């Protein structure tokens, strides 16, 4: 089934537990889904004046798997309005360059949303250790699948609140994992994520994106001899940085965006024994 094609300017309705939310498709995502403006407000009923809503300043921009959301009827185009003049250029976004063991970002890079996340572009972009107040307001370079977007819209996520909400997620995830594991929080564990692609180039593109987020990635021919595997490893386990469900959704969105398939994850007991985690094959 062919996915519906959105047009720049389309306003889409997203149903959340807290009410109706609205986004506007503003730019092609350049291999990162679709870039959308998150419009202010949560509504009990569908608004009657989308022209005025579209003129309001967006809360933030985010990359979103819009094509799949429209295909699956998770999002609905309800209006088409001009993108405001200030929102027409690709915005600057802050990209998380490095995290500490707790998952807190300790280094940022400011990049244009249209810039590809290549090794060369990362090397050319300065590292920022302390953000100014204005930089804290910049949208964060994320690719959100639909369930993540719904969750963040419902709880009022904004770039300024990102760290507070992340800490809440960390505490909740740690409690849940501890309960599920019967109190076993061994540091000698890592999580492996399996993404498969028909083309090696796409597997390597996925690997490049994941390495930029702190994963160790091996790219190699899969066991079926036909598809390429991007095996991503997070150590300590990524479930301590975000909810396990959200990480699965992000991996699935990344695989779909590059024409591949996410095949799930597993816990590795000793990350030091994962063969070749820092090389490509």
ZIHU-V394490 format. One record per backbone hydrogen bond with DSSP energy under -1.0 kcal/mol. CO is the residue of the C=O (numbers start at 0). NH is the residue of the N-H. E is the energy in kcal/mol with one decimal. If there is no record, write none. Layout:
BEGIN
CO&NH&E / CO&NH&E
END
This chain:
BEGIN
6&9&-2.6 / 8&80&-2.2 / 9&24&-2.5 / 10&77&-2.8 / 10&78&-1.3 / 11&22&-1.9 / 12&75&-1.4 / 13&20&-2.9 / 15&18&-1.5 / 18&15&-1.6 / 19&42&-2.4 / 20&13&-3.0 / 21&38&-2.2 / 22&11&-2.8 / 23&36&-2.9 / 24&8&-3.1 / 26&34&-2.2 / 32&28&-1.2 / 33&63&-2.9 / 34&25&-2.1 / 34&26&-1.8 / 35&61&-1.8 / 36&23&-2.3 / 37&58&-3.2 / 42&19&-3.4 / 48&52&-1.5 / 49&53&-2.5 / 52&55&-1.3 / 59&37&-2.8 / 61&35&-2.4 / 62&143&-2.9 / 63&33&-2.8 / 63&65&-2.2 / 64&68&-1.9 / 65&69&-2.6 / 66&70&-2.1 / 67&71&-2.6 / 68&73&-2.6 / 68&74&-1.5 / 75&12&-3.1 / 78&10&-3.0 / 83&86&-1.1 / 84&87&-1.2 / 90&112&-2.7 / 92&110&-2.7 / 93&140&-2.6 / 94&108&-1.9 / 97&105&-2.6 / 97&106&-1.3 / 99&102&-2.3 / 103&99&-2.5 / 106&96&-2.4 / 106&97&-1.4 / 107&127&-3.3 / 108&94&-3.4 / 110&92&-3.5 / 111&114&-2.1 / 115&117&-1.9 / 117&121&-2.2 / 118&122&-2.2 / 119&123&-1.5 / 127&107&-2.9 / 131&135&-2.0 / 134&137&-1.2 / 138&93&-2.8 / 139&141&-1.5 / 141&62&-1.6 / 143&64&-1.5 / 144&148&-2.2 / 145&149&-2.6 / 146&150&-2.1 / 147&151&-2.6 / 148&152&-2.7 / 149&153&-2.3 / 150&154&-1.6 / 151&156&-2.8 / 152&155&-1.1 / 160&164&-2.3 / 161&165&-2.2 / 162&166&-2.3 / 163&167&-1.6 / 164&168&-2.2 / 165&169&-2.7 / 166&170&-2.3 / 167&171&-2.4 / 168&172&-3.0 / 169&173&-2.7 / 170&174&-2.2 / 171&175&-2.3 / 172&176&-2.9 / 173&177&-2.4 / 174&178&-2.1 / 175&179&-2.7 / 176&180&-2.4 / 177&182&-3.4 / 178&181&-1.0 / 189&267&-3.9 / 190&233&-2.4 / 191&265&-1.9 / 192&231&-2.5 / 193&262&-3.1 / 194&229&-3.3 / 195&260&-2.7 / 196&227&-3.7 / 198&202&-1.7 / 199&203&-2.6 / 200&204&-2.0 / 201&205&-2.3 / 202&206&-2.3 / 203&207&-2.3 / 204&208&-2.1 / 205&209&-2.5 / 206&210&-2.6 / 207&211&-1.7 / 209&212&-1.2 / 209&214&-2.1 / 210&213&-1.9 / 215&232&-3.1 / 217&230&-3.0 / 218&280&-2.6 / 219&228&-3.6 / 221&224&-1.7 / 226&221&-3.4 / 227&196&-2.4 / 228&219&-2.3 / 229&194&-1.7 / 230&217&-2.1 / 231&192&-2.9 / 232&215&-2.6 / 233&190&-2.1 / 236&239&-1.8 / 237&240&-2.2 / 237&241&-1.3 / 242&246&-1.9 / 243&247&-2.1 / 244&248&-2.1 / 245&249&-2.3 / 246&250&-2.4 / 247&251&-2.4 / 248&252&-2.2 / 249&253&-2.3 / 250&254&-2.5 / 251&255&-2.4 / 252&256&-2.4 / 253&257&-1.2 / 254&259&-3.6 / 255&258&-1.8 / 260&195&-3.1 / 263&193&-2.6 / 265&191&-3.1 / 267&189&-2.4 / 269&272&-1.7 / 270&273&-1.6 / 273&276&-1.0 / 275&278&-1.6
END
